[in-house]
Every structure is written in C-alpha cells, then in structure tokens.
Amino acid sequence: MKRRAGARSLISLVLIGAAATGALLKAESASAFDFFGLFGSDSVPAPSPETLPYQMDFAVEGEDSVKGSLRDSSNLYKLRQDPPQDGEALAQRLNADFAPMLDALWSAGYYNARIFAAVGGTRFELPVGADQFASAADVYRNRAAVPITITAQTGPLFRLRNVAVVDASTGAPFPPEILPPRILKLKPGDPAAAADLRAANARLIDFFRAQSHPLVTAPLPHPTVNHVLLTMDVTYAVDPGPTAGFGAVSINGPGGFDPAIVNSFVYLQQGQPYTPKAIADTRRAISSIPAVGSVRIREGERLDANGNLPIFIDVGDRPNNLIGFTAGYSTVDGPTGSLYYENRNLFGAAESLRLQGDVFYAPPIYGITANSYNSFHGVQNFDSAGLGGRVALSFMKPALYGSRADFLLDGMAEENRSGGGSFGGYVDQLAGGTAALRYRIDETLSAQAGVKFEKGDATDALGRVNYTLLGIPLGLRYDGTDKLLDPSQGFRVTALATPYPSFFGESGFTRASLTGSAYYAIDDDAQYIIAARAGFGSIFGNSGGLPGIPANYRFYEGGLATIRGFRYQTVGPSTPLGYTIGGLSAFNATLEARIKVTDTIGVAPFFDVGGAFRGSLPFGSSGDTRMSAGVGLIYYTPIGPLRVDVARPLDPRPDDYPVVFYVSIGQPF
C-alpha cells in the first residue's frame, strides 16, 4: 500500500569521514553540540578564594547601535570564563580595553565619546585608577561574581565637511576620468566614521592596482577634527606610481616534483598589464594541482629594466597519501558508504591516482508488488542481496612534456540504481573507461577530447537494454568566477557532447549537454548575491527512439542539482503506471538570492524549475515539468559554506514529499 505524502517527510543524515584521521562528524541536538562555536556557554565561574570571577553588561547613553562594537572590542568580555586572581589584575584588563573600545566609538564617528565602568554602585571613568577599582572589586571575593557595567556616552555624531583626493606628486585633485568619484564613496555630510575612512583608503589602493599601478602608495590620512563644529576635514594623498606589466616569474619549490609542471599552470605573459585578478587567478590555477599544498605569490618591490613587475611564487608540497571515507543514510534510499585512497604524486611528476569503492542499498528493480519497485523499506526489511556497489579509478598526469596538456584516465564498474519508490527508476550493471587529453587554454578555459568504451545493461519499466558503446567525448569548460566553492562574481559554462557511432551492432546516437551558472554581488562586500543556473540536454541521431537508449543514458530531473523538493531523477516522461522512464531531452533552471545575515550566517531563498521530455528537444513532445521553492540556511566556515536546504514542491504529484531537506558542503552550484 502506498503511503500518503502528508504523513511523511524526507530527512537525510550524512556522516562525513575526515581524511586520514577517520574522524566522524555526528549531528546532535543544538543544546549538546557546539557547532563550530555557534552555540556557546555564557555561564560565569563560581566564586572562590583564589580567583575573582566577574560578569559584564554594556550600556550606551546615546547611539545604541555601537553596543555590539564595544562588546566585540573588549578582551575583558572575551576572557570572562578565565577570571583573574585579584582586583588589581581585573583593573589591568579593563584599562587594556580602553584604547580598543574608544577606537570602536571613533570608528563609528563619535569623537567626543567617554567610557565608564561601574562596579556595584561605584562608577569610574576609563582609564580607571587601579587601587580604587581593585578595592571596589575585591569586596566580592568568595561571595559573588563582580558585577561590571561598561557605559559609553557617545556624544554627538561628527560629520565630514571637506573630502578630497589629491595626487601626492602634484597636490592637485585627480580628474574624474582618472579617478571616478564613485570609488571614494565619501561626500560632505556623511558620518565621519573612522572605519569608513579606512575602507575608502583601501578602495583607492585597490582601484589604482586594478588599473595596472602595482606600486601605488596611499598612507592613511591625518584628518582635521573640529570638536566645536562637530566636523572633520580629510584629504587623501595618493601616489599611483607608474603603470606596469608582469615581469619574469620565478618559482621556488616544490620539493617533490619538477617546477616546470607548476610553470605550465602559470598563464602570465611578460608585458601583460598587471592586475590583482591575474595574481589571484594564478594562485587558483596552481592550487588545482593535487600535489600542491601551498601557494604564496610575492610581488617585486621595484620594476625591472623594462618597466615590468617581477613575480615570485613559493610552492609547497602536499602529503602524498590520503585515505578517507564517507557514510550516509536516507529514509528512502537506505545506507551508503565510500572508502577511497589517493596518491597525489604517484611517479614523482605530480601524477594523481584515486581509487574509490562505494556501497549502497540497491534492491531489485521489481519487488513482489509494484509498490516495492526499487525502494528501501526500512532496516527491518534489509536484505544483503540488495546491496549495490561501484569501484572507480581516476588518474591524471599534468603538463605532458611541460605543456598545458594533461592526460586523464578513468575507469569504473558498478551495479547501480536510480530513482525508486512509487516513481520507478532503473538498475544498471556496467564496466568501462575513458582516456582523454585536456588542454588548458588559460586559467579559465579548457578543452578536452578522448575515447570512451562501456559495456553494460540497464533495466527499467521499458525493459532491459544490453549495450556496448564506443564514444568520443568532447568538452569545453569555462570558469570565470572569483571563488570555487562560494562564488560571488562571474560565470561558468560547460559544454559536453559525446557521439556514439554505430559500432558493435548498436544504433548510434549523440548525447549533448550545456550547463551554465552566473553570480552577481549587488554590494562591494558581497553580502547580497544573485545566483542563477540553467541546463539543457539532448540525445539525437538515434533510430530506435526512447526504448533504444539505455536507461542510464537518458535525461532525468529532480534532486539537489536540478529541482530541489523532488526525489532524485524522478521527474520526466512516465509509463501509464506512473514509473519515470527518462527522456531524450531535458532542461532545468534556478534562481536564488544568497544573503549574509552575519559574517557566519546566511539565508538563500530559491526557485527551481525543470523537466524531461520524450523528444530530442524540450517542450516539443510529451514529458513532465515541475517547480519548487524553498530556502537554504548557510553557515560560512574557513573551508567553505555548509548548507541546509528546505524545499517544497509547488506542483506535487500524489506521492511526492511535502517537504524535503538537503545537507551539503559548498553551494549547490
């Protein structure tokens, strides 16, 4: 009997094995699990004869918005779990806070601010007298935590009166065609916030560096503050220095393989105009070599005889061997697990070899009843005969003969299943491999061509297809984004086409796809990002129609990578009984806004749409199109964002889940 959609929800728990250490990340309740410090304790140590614990509060007389900055700048607050021995040490901590807290108030534009600290009913102006403050604090020894209240009197807000940017060599202002006014982003009447002044100084330097002035100098200005008029005058003196191109590139390291391999990933040309983006792209390109552990790029302090800037690259080695595992469980698909080994410098020329084994629950395509079609029915009904698996090999030899060409070799054997539940799916058994050459045109664009052989069979609701295929995979990839895991600018495009000629008695066909994504940061700090993706696929040139194409080569939609809220690969053409059979064409599109609420927390409302169709062109034949919407919760970590997405189908089918949860590392696209 089919279960009703309203009575169930999809929740997947992913357990990730830490490489080499085998550490296991386990999700627990928020009250017991300190998620990267997201949930912390604010309890105060108990009073004792040996220490003087204290508790803190902050108050503002004036503009209350500075309270958070005061707290963030206070080491006394940050060290509250580590109480000092006596009142004198407590006074020293408090006085050390005076300068950073005053700087926080000046940063907001309050230059007449005063700061006080109260202990009980006694109030002291900072910096405090150590003896008097210590006496007031020591009264609480072994009785209670010392109650400290920091009060800031902000006073009036200072505003900018005169703002100018001049050429340090002439003293004259820059004409608008050299320095557009929009770069400074300061004007008379704006709050005279020190933080804004420093940010403007950094923007000036970044602007001239982006205009090929690598030796620009712009010391922080010395503003004139009028405490009577509550105004500030500020003049930025900038020396752009000469325009320059890139000079000779010197590579230091690595120790484990030939630096010429690293040099093949450096696309800087002597005389090419200098830009910071080109430096960042070079670092990213070198870091893509699996054997590289660290990349440090230093710029010369002076130009060479040709007026170009020398570049020095220090490259460190990465540990050669890596062992890791992953594990997962889904209430629909059952358990999964992977074990892998990687050698990043196999023969001493930065060759990488990865061996991986996967195991998952793959019950027979047809069970006793139609409703048991390729579905997991709980631990109590687990049958080891339903286990599926995959073994894979991946090898790369970069920089053949010092060129920009890489040799790629992949092999795989599997017994797999996709889809499932009341929507059907398919099971395949296959073995094959691909050998290819990839040519890196530059750090953003590469082209690839190879030969693929695969033998297998695929079974779904249309029956079984035994196949032997020899294909010629062709690919073109462009990635002009600024970051790999969390892009905020640029776009990516991947075009793939694999002709399968009529060999081995097979009916030939061509499978092609085009996918792309684009990213646009609305503000300079990338707090608000619009992200969009779209994909298109088609199978054409075949004479056998849809039944003649192996099920694992057809197009399906649904899942985290296409339409969130719908089960993986269940959207597409179906049989009269409702089993999805895939199509000869498909499309999908997504639009989402990525919004940072804090430095570590973000949200991402999204809308997904997609479908698969019987014909070689979308919408030209029967098929199925579905839509979903939801929101992602993002936690930003130093290694990349972690996401939990909650999606709801907007046009659900009778057996779709009302809400689906996804957990992922990195953005979904």
N, C-alpha and C positions, 0 to 999 in steps of 0.2 A: 504494500500500500504506500502511495506517495505521501510524504509529509507535507503539511501546509507551510507555505512560505512565512506566514505570520507567526509561526511557532518556533522559528529557528533563526539563528544568526551565524555568520561565518567569522570565526576568530582563529587566527594562525599564530602560533608561538614559534619564533625562530631562535635556535640556540647556535651561537657562533663560536667555533673553536678558535682560540688565539693561536697564531702560528708559532711553532717551535715550543711554546710553553704548554700548549694543550689546555690553557685556562678556559673555563666555561662561564659564559655570561648568562646569568639567570635572572628572569624578571620576577620580582616580588612586589608586595604591596608598597605603596609610596611611603607609608609610615615606617617601614622597616628597611627600605632600600634607599641609600643616599646616591641618587642618580647623578654621577659626576659632580656632586656637591650641590645639586639643585635643591635638595631638601636638607637643611642643616639645623642643628640644635642651637637654641638661644638661651639655654639654661646657664645660671650663674653658679660657680663653685661654692660649696658650703663654707661658712666662716670657720676659721681655725686660728690657733695661736701663732702659727708660723707664717701665714700669708694674709694679705688684705684684699679679698675679693671685692669687686665693685660692679654696679650696674649703671648703665648710661641711658640718658634720654637727650633729645635735641629739640630745641625750641627756636623759633625765629620771630623777632619783632621787626616786621616789615614784609619783604617779599618771601613768602613761604616756599617758593619753588627751589630755593637754594639749600633746603634741608638735606636732600639726598646727596648733594655735592659735599656738604660738610661731613656727613657720615662717611662717605667714601674716602675722604682725605684723612680721616682720623685713624692713626695707628693705635691710639688708646682704645678705640672701639674694636678694632680688629683683634687686639690682644686680650680682650676681656675674659677669655677662657684660661688665660695664663696670668693669674694675679701676682702683683709684686709682693715683696716681703714687708714693706712698711710704707707709711705716708710720704716719706721723702722720695722714694723711688716712684711712687704714683705721681707726685708733683713733677718729677723729671719727665715722665712720659707725657704729661699734659702740656708742659712747656714746649716739648719737641713737636707737638701738634700745632702750635700757634702759627708758624710760618705756612705750612701746607693748607690749613683752614683759611687763613687770611688770603692766600693765593686763590683758593676756590671762590671766595667772595669777590676778589678783584676780577677773576676770570668772568664773572657774571656782570661786571660793570659797577660794583659798589665799592668805591674807593674811600669812603668815609666810614667804613664798617668798623664795628667794635665787637669783641668776643668776650663773653663772661663764662665762668664756671661756678656753679653753686654746689656746695656740699651741705645737705640739710637746709638750714636757714641762712647759711653764710655764703655771701656772693663775692667772688674775686674776679677782677679783670685780668685777662691774659696779656702778657705772661704773669703768672702768679708768683707771689713770694713763697719760696719753698717751705720755710719754717711755719708760717701761718697756715698754709694749706695742709701741711703734714699734720699739724696739731688737730685741725678740724677732722681730718680723715681718720686718724688713729683712734678717735673716740669710738669708732665702730668695730675695733678689733675684737674678734672672737664673739661678736654679738650679732652682726648682720652685715650684708654687703653694703659698701659705701655708696650712698645714692648721689650720683653726679649728674647734673643737668647742664649741658652746654647751650648757652643762649647767644644768638647772633643778632645784633642790631645792625641791619643792613644800611640804614640811612637812605638818602635819595639815590636814584639811578643816574649815573653820568652818561652823557651822550656825546657822539662825535660832532665836532664843529667843522674842522677843515681836514680833508683827507687828500693826499697827493702821492703819486708815484713818479720819481724822477730818475733820470739816467745819472748814475753815480759819477760818470766821467765828465759830464757837462753841466749837471744840475738842472737841466731842462726837463719838463714833463715829456713822457713818451706820447707821440701822436697816436690817435685811435687806430690807425691802420697797422701800427707796430704792436700796440698793447690795447686790445679792446677793453672798454670799461667793465664789461661783464665778468672779466677774470677776477677783479678785486672783490666784487660783491660787497663793498662797503660804500656808504654815502653819508653825508651830513644828516644828523638826526637819528642815526642808528644808535642802539646801545653801545657804549664804549667798553664792550666785554673783551678782556684780555684774550680769552680763548678764540674769539672771532678774529682778533688782530693776528694771532699766531697762525690761524688757519689761512688767512689771506696771504701772509708771508710765504707759507708753503705752496699756495696756489701760484704765486708769482714765479717761484723757482721751477715748479713743475711745468708751467706754461713755456718758459724760455727753454727748458731742457727738451720739451717736445718739439720746439722749433729749431732743433739741432744746435743748441748752445749748451754743451755739456759742462762748461766751466763757469756757468753763471754763479755769481755771488750776490746774496741779499741778506745782510745781517738784520737781526730783529731791530726794529726802530726804537728810538727813545722818545716816547710821546710826551707831550706837554699837557699836564693836568691842571686845570683851573678849579680849585676847590670852592671858590666863591661863585663862579658861574655854573659849576657842575658840568664842565665840558672838557673835551680832550681834543688836541690837535696832533695829527700823526702824519709823518712823511716817510715813505719807503724809498730808500736809495738802492737801486738795483744796477749792478754791472753785468750785462748779459754775456760779455766775453765774445770771442769770435765764433762764427758758425764752423762746424767741423763735421767730418765724416768718420767712419770707423777706420782705424788703422790696423796694424798687424795684430793677429790673435795668437797669444802664447798659451799653451796648455800645459799645466803641471799635474802629473798623475794621469790616469790611475796607476796603481802598482800591479794589478793583476792582468792587464791586457794592454794592447798597443794603443797609445794615444791617438793614432791615426783613425781608429774607429770612432773615437769621440769627435775628432775633427770632421768626420763625414756628416755629423749631426749639427754642425755649425754652418749656418747659411749666410753669415755676414760677409759682405764683399768689401774689400778695401776701397775707400772713397764713397761708399754708400752713406747717405745722410744719417747722422746719429739720431736715434730716438730711444727713449727708455723702453718703449714697447718692444723694439727689436732685441734689447737686452733680456727682457722677460721671456720673449719667445725662445731665445737661445737657451736659457736656463731650463725651460719646459721641454724643449726638444732633447737636450742631453739627458734630462731626468727620465725620459722614456726608455732609455737603455736599461734593461733589467739588472745588469751588473753594476750600475752606478748607484752609489749610496748617497752622495752629497755633491752639490754643485755650488761653488762660490765664484761669482764674477766680479772682478775688480776693474775699475776704470783708471787709466793713467792720470797722473796729476798735471800733465802738460801735453801739448800737442807735439807730434813728430815734425820732421822737416817738411813734410807735405801738407801740414795743417790738419792731420787726422789724429784721432784719439786712440792710443794703444789699448788693447783689451787683454786682461789676464784671467784665465779660467783655471780654478783649482778643482780637481775632480777626485772624490774619494770612492773607495771600493765598497760594495755591499757584501754582506756574508753570502757565500756561495750557495749554501744549502738551506732549504726551507721545507718544513713539514707542517701540515695543518689539517684541520678537519672542520666540517660544518655538520649541523644536525637540525632537523626541523620537524614540525608536526602540524597537520591541518585536520580539523574535524571532518573535512570532506575527503581529502586525498590520503590521509594516513601519514605514517612516518617517512622521513627521508634522511639520508646521511651521505657524506662525502669524505674521502680521505685523499690527500694529494701530496706529492713530492715535487720540488722544483730545484733545479740546479741552474744558477744564473751565469755561470762561466764554465761550461762543460769541458771545452777543449783549450781554454786559455785565450780565446778570441771573442769573449763576451757572448758566446752562444748560450741560449737558454733552452732548457728542456723541462717540460712539465708533464708529469704522469698523474692521472686522476682516476679514481674509481667512485662511482655513485651507486647507491642502492635506494630503492623506493618501493612502495606498495603498488603493484600493477596487476590487479585481479583480471581474470579472463574477460574478454570483450563482451561475452554474453554469459549471464549467470542463469540461474534456474528460472527467473522471471525477467520480464522486460525491465522492471524497475531496479533490478540489481546490475543493470548494464554499466560495467566499468566504474563501480563506485565502492567506496570504503564504508563498511557498515559497523565500525567500532572495534575496539580491542577484543571484545568478547568473541567476535567472529573472524579474528585474524587467522589467515591461512598462509603458512610459509611458502606454499606453492605459488602464491600470488606475488611473490617478490620479483621486481624487475631491477635491471641494472645497466650500467654503462661503464665502459673503460675508454679512456681517451689519452692520446699522446699529442703534444704540441711542441714543435721545435722551431727555433728561429736562429739563423746566422746573419747578424747585421753586417752591413758595409762590406759586401763582397769585393775583394781586391781593393779596398779603400774607397769604393764608390758609394753612391747613395742607394744602391740596390741591396735589398735584403732577401734572403731565401727563407721561405716558410714551408713547413711540412706539418700536416695534421692528419691524424688517424683516429677512427672511432669504431666501436662495436657496441650495440645496445639492443636491449628489449625494452621498449618504452610504451607509454600510453599518454594520451592527452584528452582533455575534456572529461567526460564522465557524468555520473549521476543520471538524472532523468533526461538529460540532453544528449546522451550518447557520447561518442568520441571515437578514437581509433587506437589500435595497438600496432606497433611495428617492430620488426626484427631486421637489423641491417648491420653491415660492416663496409667500411670504405675509407678512403683517404684523399687528401688534396695536396698537391705540390704547386707552389706558386712563387713568383717573383714580384716584389713590391718595390716600386721606385718612388723615392721621396723627392718631389719636385722642389719643395721648400718646407718650412716648418708647419705650414697649414694644409698643403695639398699633396696627395699621393695617389698613384695609380697602381693597379695590381692585375695580373693575369696569371692563369695557371691551368692545371688539368685535374679533374675530379673523377674518381671512379667509385661507384657504390653499388652494392648488390643487397637486395633485401626483399621483404614483402610487408604489405600494410593491409590491415583488416579493419573495416568499419561497416556501417549499416548497408553499404552498397555491395559488400563482398570483399574478396581478397584479390590484391594485385601483386603478383610476383614481378620483380623488375631487376634489370641490370642496366645501369646508366653510366655513360661516359660523357662528361660535360666539360665545358671551357669557361670557368668562372672569370668574369671581368668586373672590376670595381674601380670606382673613383670616389675619394673621400676628401672633404674639405672641412677644416675646423678652425674658424677664426675667432673662437671665444676666448675670454680672458682667463677662465679657470676651468679645470677639468671636471671637478665634482660639483661645483656650485657656481656656474657662470652667471655673470651679470650684464655682459655686453657681447655682441657678435652673433654669429650664426654658424650652424653646422649642416652639411649636406652629405648624404651617402647615396650613391647610385650603384646598383648591382644588377648584372644581367648574366645569366648562365644558359647558353644554348646547349641542348642535349640532342645531338644528331641521331639519326635513325640507325644506330648500331645494335648488334646483338638481337635483331628482330624486334626491337622496340619501336613504337611510334614516337618520332621526335617531337620535341616541344622546346620552348624557351620560357624561363621564369625570370621576371624582372621586377625590381622594386626601386622606389625613390622615396627617401625619408629626409626630413629636414626639421630643424628647430631654430628658433630665434629668441634673443634675450635683449631687453632694453631696460636700463636703470633710469627711472624717472628723475632721481636726485643724485647729487655728486657722491653721496655716501652709500649709495646702493641699498638704501633702506626699503625702497619700493621698486620692485622688478616685475615687469610684464614678461611672461614666458609663453611661447606658443610652439606647437609642433604639428606636423602633418605628414602623412604617409600614404603611399599609393603602391599597389602591386598588381601584376597581371601575368597570367600564363596564356601563351598564344602559340599558334603554329601546330597544334596537335590535331590529329584526325579522329581520335577516339572520344572526344568530348570529356565531360567531367568524370565519368566512371573509369576512363582510361588513365587518369592521373593518379599516382599513388596518394593515399590519404595524407601522408606526412609531407607532401609537397604542395598541397592546396593551401588556400588562404583562409584564416580564421581571425576573428576579433574577440576581444574580451580579456580582461586581466589588467594588471598594473601597467603594462607597457602600452596598452591601447585604450580600452574602455573600463575604467575602474567601476566596481559595483556589479559587474557581470563576471561569472566564472570564466576562468582561463580557457580560451579557444572554444567558446560555445555559441558565439554569435555568427550566423551565416545561414546559407541555404540548409533546409532540413527535409527529411522524409515525411510522408503523411503521418507517421507515428511520432514526429517531433524530434527525431535524432539529427543533430547537426552533422552535416557531411562536408562542409567546407565549400569554397568557391574557386573560380578561375580568376577572380579579381577581388580587390578589397581597398578600402580607404579608412583612415582614421584621422581625427584632429582633436587638439586640446588647446584650451586657453586657460591660464591661471595667473593669479597675482600673488607674488611672494613678498610678504610684508614682515619686516623685522619689528617686533613689539619692544624688545630689549636687545642687548648685544648678543644674547644667547637663545632667545625665544622668538619664534616667528610663526605666522599662520599663512596658509596658501589656499584660498577658495579657488575651485576649479570647475570646469565644464568639459566633458568628454563626449565625443560622438564618433561613430564608426559603423562599418558594415561590410559584409562579404556577399558576393553575387555569383550566379551560375555562369554568366558570360565573361568574356575576356575584358570587358570594360565595366566599371562600376555604374550602377543605375540603368544599364542597358538591358538588364534581364532580371529575373526574379531573384530575390535574396532577402536579406534582413538587415535593417539599420536600427541601432539603439543609441540612447543618450543617457548620460548620468551626470550627477553633480555632487559635490562634497567639499570637504575642507581638510587640509593637512596641517598637523601640528609639527613644527620643525624645532629641533634642538641643535644649535650650532656648536660643534666641538672643534678642537685644533686639527683633527684628522679629517673633518668633513661633517656635513649635516646628517643627523638622524631624523627620520620622518615616520609619523604615524598618520596614515590617511584613512578617513572615514568617507565612504562613498555610498550613494543611494541611487538605484536605477530610477530614471524618470519615466520610463515606459516599460515596466517589468513584465515578464512572462509569468504564467501561473506558478512556476516552480523556482523563480528567482528569489534570492535572499533580499529581504527589505533593507538591510544594512550590511556592508562588507568592510572589514578592517584590513589594512596593509601596514606592514612594518618594513622599512627599507633603510639601507645605508647609502647616503648620497641622494641627490634629487632624482625623481623618476625619469627625467630627461634633461 
